[in-house]
């Protein structure tokens, strides 16, 4: 996956470059149509430009096109086509495509269900810093599904995702600190991660915080008597 993405000074310059066949400009124009930036939102037009770019082997556009097929945005929902384009991008190292391809293997949509293959792609994405993949990989290590159960590895990947503000990872990391799985038990550290997750609306973290604070209520009442 190339990190050298071009930029243009104006929207019209970018549009003209797309019309003239520049793959990166075509991808950017697709994003503009998808999000309604500078143009009226039009998912069909977005797909048109993603496809033109993807057919020139632009991995970012291939990922976007795969996600369009995955969600049915601008094209009929078609998991086989989603897997096709996501694989094209994943094999070029696009972490978002790797994560989504892993999800397809986990659920068996568009490809035969294969947990080992799902973990392979989650790991590829996780090692490239993709937080949702890091979280999923942590769950596999914590539960011991497919991979040997390893709480320290679970903590490693939860922390990597938690540091990027992935709320479920923050909650699970808090639970690891609360129970002493993979780390030394540390209630204060558990609460810290529950708070960070709860502030993002994570219901499990909010519940865990409520239980934690409720445990102090009898002591507080006794102190007032």
N, C-alpha and C positions, 0 to 999 in steps of 0.2 A: 504494500500500500504506500503510495507516494505521500509524503508530507509537504510536498512543494505545490500547494494549491495556489493558483493564480488569483489576482484580484484586478478589478477594473475601476476606473475613476468614476464612471457614471453607469446608471442602469441601462441607458441606451447603448453605451459601448459594449456592455456585457451582452445585451440582447443581440446586437449586430454580430458579435463574435459567435454567439450560439447559432444564428442563422447561417453563418459562414462555415459552421461545422466544428467549432472548438468544443471538445467534449466536456471540459470543466465548465465552460459558460453554459452549455446545455443543461448540465446538472444543476447549476445555480439558478437558472431560469425555471427549471422544474420546481425547485424549492420555493421560489417566489410565487408561482402559481398555486402550489400546495398551501402556502401560508397566507396568501393574499397580500404579499408585500410588493407594493409598486404596481400591482395589477389586481384585477378582480379575481377572487379565489375561484379556481377551476381545477378540480382534481383530474378531469380527463386531459386537460392541457398539460398538467404536471406530468402525468404518465407519458404523454407523447414525448416530452423533452427528456425525461428520465430514460426512456427506451432508446432514444437516439444516442444519448451519452453512454448508456450501458452497452450498446452494441459496438461502441468503440473501446470497450473494456475499461471504462472508468469504474473503479470499485465502489466509490461512494454512490454513484447513480445506480449501480447494480443492487446495492443494499436498499436504497430508497424504493426501487422498483419491486424488489422482493417483498418489502413491507407493505407496499400498495396491494399486491396480490394477497398478502397475509390478512390484511384488514378489509379488503374489498373497496378501497378508496380509488375511484376512477376506473376501476376494472372489476369484473366479477371476482368474488373471492375464490381463489384457486390455489390450494396448498401445494400442489405439485409444481406449479409455476413459481410460487414463492420459494420453495426449496431450491429450484434450479438457479434462480438469480442470487439467492443468498449464498449458495455454494460458490458461485463464480466470485463473489466478493470476498467470502470467507477465505478462500484459497489464496487470495491476494493479501490477506492479513487484516481485513477490515473487522475490528472488534465487535461492532454492533451487529454485523452480519454473522459473525461467529456465534454470538450469543443467541440470536434468533434462530439460527440453524440448530443450535443445541436444544432450544425449546421445541423445535419440530421433532427432533429425534426423541426427546423426552415424552412428548404427547403422541407420537406416531401419526402426525398430520403431514401428508405429502411425502412421507418416507416411512419405511418400516420402523416401528418403535424399537429403539436400541439405546439403552441407558449408558452403555460404555461409550457409544459414539457421542451421546449428549455430553458426557463428562469430558470427552476429548475436546469438544468445541468450547465448552465452558472454560476449560483450563486455558485454551489458546486465548480466549477473550480476557480472562482474568489476569493472565500474565501481561497483557497489554493495558491493564488498568481499568477494565470495564467493570463498574461496581456491581451491577446486577448479576454478572457472571461470577464475580468473587463471592457474593452472597450465596448463590446457588451451590457453588463448589463447597462452601463452608457447611451448608446443610447436608450435603452428601457425606462429608467427613464426620459430621456430628452424629448422623444416623447410622453410618456404616453401610449405607446402601451402595452396592457395586464396588466401592473402594473400602479398604479396611477402616474400621472406626478409629479415628484419631482426633481426639479433642484438641490437641495442640495445633494441628493443621486447621481444624475448624476455626479456632481462635485467630490464627494467622489471616485467614481469608475474611472472616467477619470484620477484623480490625481494618484490613485494607479497604473494605467497602464502607465501613463506619466512618473512617476518616474522610471519605468523600460524601458524607451526609446521606448515606443509604439507611433510611430509618429502620427497616426490618433487621438489617445487620447490626445497627446500634442496639436494638432491643435484644437480639440474640447474644451479642457480646455482653450486655448487662446480665443476662441470665447465666452466662458462663462464669462471670465474676461472682454472681450471687450463690451459685452452687459449687464453685471451685472446679469446674470442668475445663481442663486445659490451661488453667491459670490458678494462681493462689487465690483462695476465697478473699474477697474484698468488698464489703457492703457499700462503702463510700464510692468505689469505682463503679459498682453495679448501678447505684442510683444516678451517678453522673451520666451513664449511657442511657438509662431509662428516660432521664429528663430530656436529653438531646433528641431521642426518638419521639417522645411524647409531644415535644414542641412542634414536631412535624405532623402530628395527628395520628401517630401509630397507636391503635387501640389497645394492643397487648401491653405496650410499654405504659400507657396511661393506667391500665388495670394494675400492673405490677407496682407502679408508684403508689396507687391508692392503697394497696395491701401493705406496702412498706410504711406509709404514713399512719395507717390505721393501727399498726402494731404499737405505736407510741401513745395511743389514746388512753389506755388504762393508767399508764404512768403519769400522764398529764392530769387525769382526774384525781389520782391519789395525791398529787402535789397540791391540789387546791382544797383538799379536805382539811 
